[in-house]
Amino acid sequence: MESVFFDSIPEWGTLLALSVALFIALGYEFINGFHDTANAVATVIYTRSMTPTRAVMLSGLFNFLGVLASGVGVAYSVVNLLPVEVLMGGWGGEFAVIFAVLFGALLWNLGTWYLGIPASSSHALIGAIIGVGLTHSVVTPGLTFGQGVHWQAAYKVGISLLISPLVGFGVAFFALVLLKSTLKSPKLYQPAADPGAAPPAWIRGLLVTTCAGVSFAHGSNDGQKGMGLIMLIMIGMAPFSFALNLRAPHADLDKIRRSTSRVYQILIDLSPTHSEVQLKEAPAILEGYLSGRPMSAEVIQAMAVETAQLHERFRTITSFRQIPPEQRWQLRSDGMLLVRALQRARENKDLQPNSVQRQELHSLEVEFSTLIEYVSEWVKLLVAFALGLGTMVGWKRVVITVGEKIGKAGLTYGQGLVAQSVTMGTILAGDRWGLPMSTTHILSSGIAGTMLANQSGLQQKTLANIALAWVLTLPATMGLASLLYVALRQLL
């Protein structure tokens, strides 16, 4: 068991808590499957291109494959929103963080699914994580409001969730206009004369193909959020085994050793004046810099001190497993702090390195990130199974909303084809850039765009409900998770 799951097996109480947390996290991913699957299968079911049973089975399979083929960029763009120190408050603190995030997102997902509103699981999870992070800064003595939340990551995530539905709407509008001008088949742009009849074979083939593509893209993007959630649980509750990727190859160790040596010298060279910063002072200085304080010689020196400390820890070992278990969490925490500070300095141009130095600084960011941003293979398999299985349940409520209640006329074949293609492309682009996307909002806004392009009219009530869910999801889940976090901290 140690070689497969744990480097050192936790005590029975932690194992029990881990089992409960994993069960709920997989339940969240299962709910994500049936909550968001309706968006992937809505067009093929509504247009009679496939029977509901075959459609959800196809979608489930491609969701499963999408998870297995995914990377980790989206997973950690979500997880890294949470302050590192939030998971360092002992067993009860870890329990409070993890279960507040899980239940905050899960309760909102279930409520919006029950009401048949296409709400976003991505918004729900991100809102819950930010809510816990902000509340932690309020209830923890010595912290200012928002301190520790990775605001650079939050900004990128927020922009992607805000812009992607607008992209879906605009691109789908113009794509349908272009399609109508090049492909003149009237059957594509009118609701079927016989609602019970299947579309022509060539149209059906295109709709089924894009349905599979949307499902694959959904699995690759939303599956990563589930993987990130489970890795958050494992890192928080079993840090000896999961704080670092202990199975990383030896070549990665050599790269980090070389990078830390070079970056230390670069930081010393870039410092305008010499400043004596002690190792124990460096974390507070870097935290202050990440909270908005300006760059200074002291900050550069703190970066150099942390870099030298990392190099010393890696200098004499031949395997990551040789790092003493009690040092692994601190090593992860110190490394993340340094990487975030280097990222901020690079993005804000607070340092002025030459091209060679810039590449070396970026290399250390990338190389250390591979040590702390990873997903175990068994986690991928569990998430793929939960998401794929959830896909086969609960599709009907949201399909009716997507197919009939966005436009004043029923969904046409051409509208379904365009909306699905745009959704697939937008989500896969998000994967490429490591950004979380909402399948729900991209597809529903894409369908609204095609309705406008086809002059089908829009149902204001449904659009208002979707927009309301879009606007309320973040604050609602932030509030839910905050209340749960405070309650669980008091209880534990």
HELIX and SHEET records of a PDB file:
HELIX    1   1 TRP A   12  TYR A   46  1                                  35    
HELIX    2   2 PRO A   52  ALA A   69  1                                  18    
HELIX    3   3 GLY A   73  VAL A   79  1                                   7    
HELIX    4   4 VAL A   84  LEU A   87  5                                   4    
HELIX    5   5 GLY A   90  TYR A  114  1                                  25    
HELIX    6   6 SER A  121  VAL A  139  1                                  19    
HELIX    7   7 TRP A  151  THR A  182  1                                  32    
HELIX    8   8 PRO A  186  LEU A  188  5                                   3    
HELIX    9   9 ALA A  201  MET A  237  1                                  37    
HELIX   10  10 PRO A  239  PHE A  242  1                                   4    
HELIX   11  11 HIS A  250  LEU A  270  1                                  21    
HELIX   12  12 ALA A  282  LEU A  290  1                                   9    
HELIX   13  13 ALA A  297  ARG A  315  1                                  19    
HELIX   14  14 PHE A  320  GLN A  322  5                                   3    
HELIX   15  15 PRO A  325  GLU A  347  1                                  23    
HELIX   16  16 SER A  355  ILE A  372  1                                  18    
HELIX   17  17 GLU A  377  THR A  391  1                                  15    
HELIX   18  18 LYS A  396  GLU A  404  1                                   9    
HELIX   19  19 TYR A  413  TRP A  433  1                                  21    
HELIX   20  20 THR A  439  ALA A  453  1                                  15    
HELIX   21  21 GLN A  460  LEU A  491  1                                  32    
END                                                                             
